[in-house]
Protein backbone atom coordinates (compact mmCIF):
# COMPACT_ATOMS: atom_id res chain seq x y z
CA UNK A 1 0.00 0.00 0.00
CA UNK A 2 1.48 3.39 -0.99
CA UNK A 3 1.58 6.39 1.34
CA UNK A 4 -1.39 8.20 -0.24
CA UNK A 5 -3.57 5.11 0.02
CA UNK A 6 -2.56 4.59 3.65
CA UNK A 7 -3.41 8.20 4.50
CA UNK A 8 -6.80 7.83 2.77
CA UNK A 9 -7.60 4.63 4.70
CA UNK A 10 -6.60 6.32 7.96
CA UNK A 11 -8.78 9.36 7.22
CA UNK A 12 -11.76 7.17 6.37
CA UNK A 13 -11.24 5.19 9.57
CA UNK A 14 -11.19 8.38 11.61
CA UNK A 15 -14.39 9.59 9.95
CA UNK A 16 -16.12 6.27 10.63
CA UNK A 17 -15.02 6.30 14.27
CA UNK A 18 -16.13 9.93 14.67
CA UNK A 19 -19.55 9.18 13.14
CA UNK A 20 -19.98 6.13 15.36
CA UNK A 21 -19.00 8.10 18.44
CA UNK A 22 -21.47 10.86 17.52
CA UNK A 23 -24.26 8.32 17.00
CA UNK A 24 -23.47 6.67 20.35
CA UNK A 25 -23.57 10.07 22.07
CA UNK A 26 -26.90 10.87 20.40
CA UNK A 27 -28.32 7.52 21.55
CA UNK A 28 -27.10 8.16 25.09
CA UNK A 29 -28.68 11.62 25.12
CA UNK A 30 -32.00 10.29 23.83
CA UNK A 31 -31.95 7.57 26.46
CA UNK A 32 -31.25 10.09 29.23
CA UNK A 33 -33.33 13.12 28.23
CA UNK A 34 -36.12 12.12 25.83
CA UNK A 35 -39.40 12.23 27.73
CA UNK A 36 -37.81 14.29 30.52
CA UNK A 37 -38.75 17.83 31.54
CA UNK A 38 -35.83 20.26 31.54
CA UNK A 39 -36.11 23.64 33.27
CA UNK A 40 -35.01 26.46 30.99
CA UNK A 41 -32.75 29.08 32.60
CA UNK A 42 -34.12 31.93 30.47
CA UNK A 43 -37.69 32.95 29.57
CA UNK A 44 -39.40 31.27 26.65
CA UNK A 45 -39.91 33.23 23.43
CA UNK A 46 -41.99 32.67 20.33
CA UNK A 47 -40.55 30.53 17.54
CA UNK A 48 -37.15 28.86 17.50
CA UNK A 49 -34.85 29.68 20.39
CA UNK A 50 -31.10 29.63 19.64
CA UNK A 51 -28.21 29.61 22.12
CA UNK A 52 -24.43 29.56 21.79
CA UNK A 53 -22.27 26.96 23.53
CA UNK A 54 -21.90 29.24 26.56
CA UNK A 55 -25.69 29.21 27.02
CA UNK A 56 -26.19 32.81 25.86
CA UNK A 57 -29.37 33.49 23.85
CA UNK A 58 -28.88 34.31 20.16
CA UNK A 59 -32.61 34.80 19.46
CA UNK A 60 -34.67 37.92 20.00
CA UNK A 61 -35.37 38.46 23.68
CA UNK A 62 -39.05 38.24 24.64
CA UNK A 63 -40.76 41.60 25.10
CA UNK A 64 -43.84 42.68 27.01
CA UNK A 65 -44.76 43.14 30.67
CA UNK A 66 -44.70 39.39 31.49
CA UNK A 67 -42.10 36.68 30.89
CA UNK A 68 -42.81 32.95 30.65
CA UNK A 69 -40.54 30.54 32.50
CA UNK A 70 -40.74 26.80 33.04
CA UNK A 71 -39.68 23.46 31.60
CA UNK A 72 -39.50 21.81 28.20
CA UNK A 73 -40.90 18.29 27.82
CA UNK A 74 -38.32 16.81 25.43
CA UNK A 75 -40.06 14.91 22.64
CA UNK A 76 -37.26 14.92 20.07
CA UNK A 77 -33.49 15.34 20.34
CA UNK A 78 -30.97 15.68 17.52
CA UNK A 79 -27.18 16.04 17.46
CA UNK A 80 -24.78 17.06 14.71
CA UNK A 81 -21.26 18.48 14.65
CA UNK A 82 -22.65 22.02 14.68
CA UNK A 83 -25.84 21.83 16.73
CA UNK A 84 -27.69 20.17 19.58
CA UNK A 85 -31.44 20.50 19.03
CA UNK A 86 -34.34 19.76 21.38
CA UNK A 87 -38.02 19.92 20.46
CA UNK A 88 -41.10 19.57 22.62
CA UNK A 89 -43.74 21.51 24.56
CA UNK A 90 -44.05 23.57 27.69
CA UNK A 91 -46.08 21.48 30.10
CA UNK A 92 -48.07 21.75 33.29
CA UNK A 93 -48.26 19.03 35.94
CA UNK A 94 -51.74 17.64 36.66
CA UNK A 95 -53.06 14.84 38.85
CA UNK A 96 -50.72 11.94 39.63
CA UNK A 97 -51.36 8.60 37.93
CA UNK A 98 -49.24 5.46 38.35
CA UNK A 99 -46.75 7.51 40.42
CA UNK A 100 -46.28 10.00 37.55
CA UNK A 101 -47.89 13.42 37.04
CA UNK A 102 -50.25 13.74 34.09
CA UNK A 103 -48.69 16.28 31.73
CA UNK A 104 -50.67 19.01 29.98
CA UNK A 105 -49.22 20.71 26.90
CA UNK A 106 -49.28 24.51 27.05
CA UNK A 107 -49.14 26.51 23.84
CA UNK A 108 -47.41 25.63 20.60
CA UNK A 109 -44.36 23.40 20.20
CA UNK A 110 -40.94 24.73 21.18
CA UNK A 111 -37.66 24.29 19.30
CA UNK A 112 -34.35 24.96 21.05
CA UNK A 113 -31.08 24.88 19.13
CA UNK A 114 -27.65 25.11 20.75
CA UNK A 115 -24.85 26.15 18.35
CA UNK A 116 -21.75 24.13 19.21
CA UNK A 117 -18.30 25.72 19.00
CA UNK A 118 -16.87 22.21 18.67
CA UNK A 119 -18.42 18.73 18.28
CA UNK A 120 -19.38 17.05 21.55
CA UNK A 121 -17.35 13.89 22.12
CA UNK A 122 -19.43 12.24 24.84
CA UNK A 123 -22.63 12.41 26.86
CA UNK A 124 -20.64 14.23 29.57
CA UNK A 125 -19.64 16.91 27.05
CA UNK A 126 -23.27 17.28 26.02
CA UNK A 127 -24.36 17.50 29.67
CA UNK A 128 -21.96 20.40 30.22
CA UNK A 129 -23.46 22.26 27.23
CA UNK A 130 -27.05 21.50 28.20
CA UNK A 131 -26.43 22.61 31.79
CA UNK A 132 -25.68 26.12 30.53
CA UNK A 133 -29.12 26.36 28.91
CA UNK A 134 -31.17 24.23 31.33
CA UNK A 135 -31.12 23.67 35.10
CA UNK A 136 -30.25 19.98 35.35
CA UNK A 137 -29.55 19.64 39.06
CA UNK A 138 -31.69 18.80 42.06
CA UNK A 139 -33.22 22.30 42.13
CA UNK A 140 -34.91 21.87 38.76
CA UNK A 141 -38.29 20.42 39.91
CA UNK A 142 -39.99 23.68 40.92
CA UNK A 143 -38.22 25.63 38.17
CA UNK A 144 -39.76 23.28 35.59
CA UNK A 145 -43.26 24.38 36.59
CA UNK A 146 -44.79 27.00 34.24
CA UNK A 147 -44.52 30.49 35.67
CA UNK A 148 -45.40 34.04 34.65
CA UNK A 149 -42.99 36.65 36.00
CA UNK A 150 -43.53 40.36 35.66
CA UNK A 151 -40.62 41.64 33.58
CA UNK A 152 -39.83 44.58 35.86
CA UNK A 153 -39.86 42.32 38.93
CA UNK A 154 -37.62 39.55 37.57
CA UNK A 155 -34.49 41.57 38.40
CA UNK A 156 -35.72 43.44 41.50
CA UNK A 157 -33.93 41.24 44.05
CA UNK A 158 -36.70 41.95 46.57
CA UNK A 159 -36.82 39.43 49.47
CA UNK A 160 -39.90 37.17 49.40
CA UNK A 161 -41.48 36.08 52.69
CA UNK A 162 -43.95 33.27 53.36
CA UNK A 163 -47.12 33.02 55.37
CA UNK A 164 -46.17 31.69 58.77
CA UNK A 165 -42.82 33.50 58.82
CA UNK A 166 -42.27 35.33 62.07
CA UNK A 167 -43.36 38.99 62.01
CA UNK A 168 -45.06 38.52 58.61
CA UNK A 169 -48.73 39.39 58.13
CA UNK A 170 -50.63 38.25 54.99
CA UNK A 171 -51.89 40.53 52.22
CA UNK A 172 -55.61 41.30 51.91
CA UNK A 173 -57.31 40.86 48.54
CA UNK A 174 -59.01 43.96 47.11
CA UNK A 175 -59.56 42.97 43.46
CA UNK A 176 -59.85 39.30 42.39
CA UNK A 177 -61.83 38.92 39.14
CA UNK A 178 -62.59 35.32 38.17
CA UNK A 179 -61.10 33.84 34.99
CA UNK A 180 -63.27 32.94 32.02
CA UNK A 181 -64.13 29.38 31.08
CA UNK A 182 -62.34 28.33 27.90
CA UNK A 183 -64.53 27.36 24.95
CA UNK A 184 -62.81 23.98 24.74
CA UNK A 185 -63.61 23.17 28.38
CA UNK A 186 -67.20 24.36 28.01
CA UNK A 187 -67.80 22.17 24.95
CA UNK A 188 -66.26 19.15 26.72
CA UNK A 189 -68.22 19.93 29.91
CA UNK A 190 -64.90 19.79 31.72
CA UNK A 191 -64.39 21.32 35.16
CA UNK A 192 -61.92 21.20 38.01
CA UNK A 193 -59.44 23.22 40.07
CA UNK A 194 -56.17 24.89 39.07
CA UNK A 195 -53.50 25.18 41.78
CA UNK A 196 -51.28 28.28 41.75
CA UNK A 197 -48.54 29.87 43.82
CA UNK A 198 -48.34 33.65 43.51
CA UNK A 199 -45.95 36.33 44.72
CA UNK A 200 -47.58 39.59 45.80
CA UNK A 201 -45.02 42.40 45.84
CA UNK A 202 -44.74 45.14 48.44
CA UNK A 203 -47.09 47.41 46.44
CA UNK A 204 -49.86 44.78 46.45
CA UNK A 205 -49.48 43.82 42.78
CA UNK A 206 -48.94 40.25 41.58
CA UNK A 207 -45.36 39.77 40.42
CA UNK A 208 -45.21 36.00 39.77
CA UNK A 209 -47.76 33.27 39.04
CA UNK A 210 -46.61 29.63 39.13
CA UNK A 211 -48.78 26.75 37.91
CA UNK A 212 -48.58 23.93 40.48
CA UNK A 213 -51.59 21.86 39.41
CA UNK A 214 -52.72 21.94 35.78
CA UNK A 215 -56.11 21.05 34.32
CA UNK A 216 -55.71 21.51 30.58
CA UNK A 217 -58.32 22.64 28.05
CA UNK A 218 -56.91 26.18 28.16
CA UNK A 219 -58.09 26.70 31.75
CA UNK A 220 -54.56 26.96 33.16
CA UNK A 221 -53.62 29.84 30.88
CA UNK A 222 -56.90 31.63 31.63
CA UNK A 223 -56.34 31.26 35.39
CA UNK A 224 -52.75 32.50 35.27
CA UNK A 225 -53.54 35.50 33.09
CA UNK A 226 -56.48 36.60 35.23
CA UNK A 227 -54.66 36.14 38.54
CA UNK A 228 -51.83 38.31 37.22
CA UNK A 229 -54.12 41.37 37.48
CA UNK A 230 -55.29 40.71 41.06
CA UNK A 231 -54.62 43.43 43.61
CA UNK A 232 -54.00 43.33 47.36
CA UNK A 233 -53.32 45.48 50.34
CA UNK A 234 -49.64 44.52 50.77
CA UNK A 235 -48.35 42.01 53.27
CA UNK A 236 -46.07 43.35 55.97
CA UNK A 237 -42.88 42.11 57.59
CA UNK A 238 -41.97 43.75 60.89
CA UNK A 239 -44.58 46.39 60.12
CA UNK A 240 -43.19 47.29 56.69
CA UNK A 241 -44.75 46.44 53.28
CA UNK A 242 -43.15 43.25 51.95
CA UNK A 243 -43.39 40.72 49.14
CA UNK A 244 -44.96 37.42 50.11
CA UNK A 245 -45.58 34.05 48.45
CA UNK A 246 -49.03 32.49 48.86
CA UNK A 247 -50.89 29.49 47.42
CA UNK A 248 -54.35 29.75 45.89
CA UNK A 249 -56.81 27.60 43.94
CA UNK A 250 -59.05 28.62 41.05
CA UNK A 251 -62.15 26.46 40.59
CA UNK A 252 -63.89 26.13 37.24
CA UNK A 253 -67.43 24.85 37.70
CA UNK A 254 -70.29 24.38 35.26
CA UNK A 255 -73.63 25.18 36.83
Secondary structure by P-SEA (a helix, b strand, c coil): ccaaaaaaaaaaaaaaaaaaaaaaaaaaaaaccccbbbbbcccccccbbbbccccccccccccccbbbbbbbcccbbbbcccbbbbbbbbccccccccccccccccccbbbbbbbbccccccaaaaaaaaaaaccccccccccccbbbbccccccccccccccccccbbbbbbcbbbbbbbcaaaaaacbbbbbbbbbbbcccccccbbbbccccccaaaaaaaaaaccccccbbbccccbbbbbbbbbbbbbcc
